[in-house]
Amino acid sequence: MTSSRKSLVLAAFAASVSAAALLAVSRPAQGAGDDGPKPVAEIKDVMLAINAGDESLVSRLKADFAKDKLDDDGWEVARARASMIMEAGNVLFGLKPPMGDEAAWRKHVAEYRGCADQAREAANKKDAAAGKAALAGLGKRCNECHKDHRKSD
C-alpha cells in the first residue's frame, strides 16, 4: 500500500469511525437471534454522526467531489463515504419518526438513501459533477423530511 493510500485510508477511517461504530451496533448482526446486538442509535445520533460539522461523512464527501481531480484512492474513499451514508439510510429506515406518518418517513428515508446511492455511483464513475448533484439532492431530501418529522426544539 502506497504512503498516499495509507494516508487516505487513515483519514477516511478517522473521519468516519464514530459513524461506522454507530452503524455497526444499530442493526442486529446477520443471523443473530434474540441474543444479538440490539439497535441503540436514535435518529439524532445518526444525523449528528453523518451530517454534523466539517468532519462529517457528508461534509467530507462534498469536499471530495469539490476537488479538481481525485486519484484512484480518493475515488475509493469517496465511494466508501457514500456507502456509509447509504447505510445510515438503512438505520433510519428502521427507526420511528418523532412525529408524522411512518409511511411518509419511510418514503423520505428511501429518497435520502437513493441520493446517497447516486453519490456512490458517481464515485464509481469518477464523476464529480454527478456527485455534487447527488449531494444537492440529499440536502433537499433532508429539508423535506424535517418539515414532516422534526420536532421543534
C-alpha positions as CSV (number, residue, x, y, z in Angstrom):
1,M,0.0,0.0,0.0
2,T,1.5,3.3,-1.0
3,S,2.1,6.1,1.5
4,S,-0.6,8.3,-0.1
5,R,-3.1,5.4,0.0
6,K,-2.3,4.8,3.7
7,S,-2.9,8.4,4.4
8,L,-6.2,8.4,2.6
9,V,-7.4,5.3,4.3
10,L,-6.4,6.6,7.7
11,A,-8.1,10.0,7.0
12,A,-11.3,8.2,5.9
13,F,-11.2,6.0,9.0
14,A,-10.7,8.9,11.3
15,A,-13.5,10.9,9.8
16,S,-16.0,8.1,9.9
17,V,-15.0,6.0,12.9
18,S,-17.9,7.2,15.0
19,A,-20.4,6.8,12.1
20,A,-19.1,3.3,11.4
21,A,-19.4,2.3,15.1
22,L,-22.9,3.8,15.2
23,L,-24.0,1.9,12.2
24,A,-22.3,-1.4,13.3
25,V,-24.3,-1.5,16.5
26,S,-27.5,-0.1,15.2
27,R,-28.6,-3.3,13.5
28,P,-28.6,-6.9,14.6
29,A,-25.8,-9.0,13.0
30,Q,-26.9,-11.2,10.2
31,G,-28.2,-14.4,11.5
32,A,-28.3,-13.0,15.1
33,G,-31.2,-14.2,17.0
34,D,-32.7,-12.6,20.1
35,D,-29.3,-12.7,21.7
36,G,-27.8,-10.4,19.0
37,P,-26.9,-6.8,19.5
38,K,-29.9,-4.5,19.8
39,P,-30.2,-1.2,18.0
40,V,-29.0,1.7,20.2
41,A,-28.9,4.7,17.8
42,E,-31.6,7.3,17.8
43,I,-32.4,9.4,14.8
44,K,-30.5,12.4,16.2
45,D,-27.4,10.1,16.7
46,V,-27.5,9.2,13.0
47,M,-28.0,12.8,11.9
48,L,-25.1,14.1,14.0
49,A,-22.7,11.3,13.0
50,I,-23.4,11.6,9.3
51,N,-24.2,15.3,8.8
52,A,-22.8,17.5,11.6
53,G,-19.7,19.5,11.2
54,D,-16.8,19.8,8.8
55,E,-15.6,16.3,9.5
56,S,-18.9,14.5,9.0
57,L,-19.2,12.0,6.2
58,V,-21.4,14.3,4.1
59,S,-19.0,17.3,4.5
60,R,-16.0,15.1,3.6
61,L,-17.8,13.7,0.6
62,K,-18.7,17.2,-0.6
63,A,-15.0,18.1,-0.3
64,D,-14.1,15.0,-2.3
65,F,-16.4,16.0,-5.1
66,A,-15.3,19.6,-5.0
67,K,-11.6,18.7,-5.7
68,D,-10.3,19.4,-9.2
69,K,-9.2,15.8,-9.5
70,L,-9.1,12.8,-7.3
71,D,-6.7,9.9,-7.8
72,D,-8.0,6.3,-7.7
73,D,-7.5,6.1,-4.0
74,G,-9.5,9.3,-3.5
75,W,-12.4,8.0,-5.5
76,E,-12.3,4.8,-3.5
77,V,-12.6,6.8,-0.3
78,A,-15.4,8.9,-1.8
79,R,-17.3,5.7,-2.7
80,A,-16.8,4.3,0.9
81,R,-18.2,7.5,2.4
82,A,-21.2,7.4,0.1
83,S,-21.7,3.7,1.1
84,M,-21.8,4.6,4.8
85,I,-24.3,7.4,4.1
86,M,-26.4,4.7,2.4
87,E,-26.1,2.6,5.5
88,A,-27.3,5.5,7.6
89,G,-30.4,5.4,5.5
90,N,-30.8,1.7,6.3
91,V,-30.6,2.5,10.0
92,L,-33.0,5.4,9.7
93,F,-35.5,3.2,7.9
94,G,-35.9,1.0,10.9
95,L,-36.4,3.9,13.3
96,K,-39.7,5.6,14.3
97,P,-40.0,9.3,13.5
98,P,-40.7,11.6,16.4
99,M,-43.8,12.9,14.6
100,G,-45.7,12.4,11.4
101,D,-46.8,9.4,9.3
102,E,-44.5,6.4,9.3
103,A,-45.2,5.7,5.6
104,A,-44.1,9.2,4.7
105,W,-41.0,8.7,6.9
106,R,-40.0,5.5,5.0
107,K,-40.5,7.4,1.7
108,H,-38.2,10.2,2.8
109,V,-35.6,7.8,4.0
110,A,-35.7,5.8,0.8
111,E,-35.3,9.0,-1.2
112,Y,-32.3,10.0,1.1
113,R,-30.8,6.6,0.6
114,G,-31.3,6.9,-3.2
115,C,-29.4,10.2,-3.3
116,A,-26.5,8.5,-1.4
117,D,-26.7,5.7,-3.9
118,Q,-26.4,8.2,-6.7
119,A,-23.3,9.7,-5.0
120,R,-21.8,6.2,-4.7
121,E,-22.4,5.6,-8.3
122,A,-20.9,9.0,-9.2
123,A,-17.7,7.9,-7.2
124,N,-17.7,4.6,-9.1
125,K,-17.8,6.5,-12.4
126,K,-15.3,9.2,-11.1
127,D,-17.9,11.8,-12.0
128,A,-17.6,14.8,-9.6
129,A,-20.4,16.8,-11.2
130,A,-22.8,13.9,-10.7
131,G,-21.6,13.5,-7.1
132,K,-22.2,17.2,-6.4
133,A,-25.8,16.9,-7.9
134,A,-26.5,13.8,-5.8
135,L,-25.4,15.6,-2.6
136,A,-27.5,18.6,-3.5
137,G,-30.5,16.2,-3.8
138,L,-29.5,14.7,-0.4
139,G,-29.8,18.1,1.2
140,K,-33.2,18.7,-0.3
141,R,-34.4,15.3,1.0
142,C,-33.2,16.2,4.5
143,N,-35.1,19.5,4.4
144,E,-38.3,17.9,3.1
145,C,-38.2,15.2,5.8
146,H,-37.5,17.7,8.5
147,K,-40.7,19.6,7.6
148,D,-42.8,16.4,8.2
149,H,-41.0,14.7,11.0
150,R,-38.7,17.0,13.0
151,K,-39.9,18.3,16.3
152,S,-39.2,22.0,17.1
153,D,-36.8,22.4,19.9
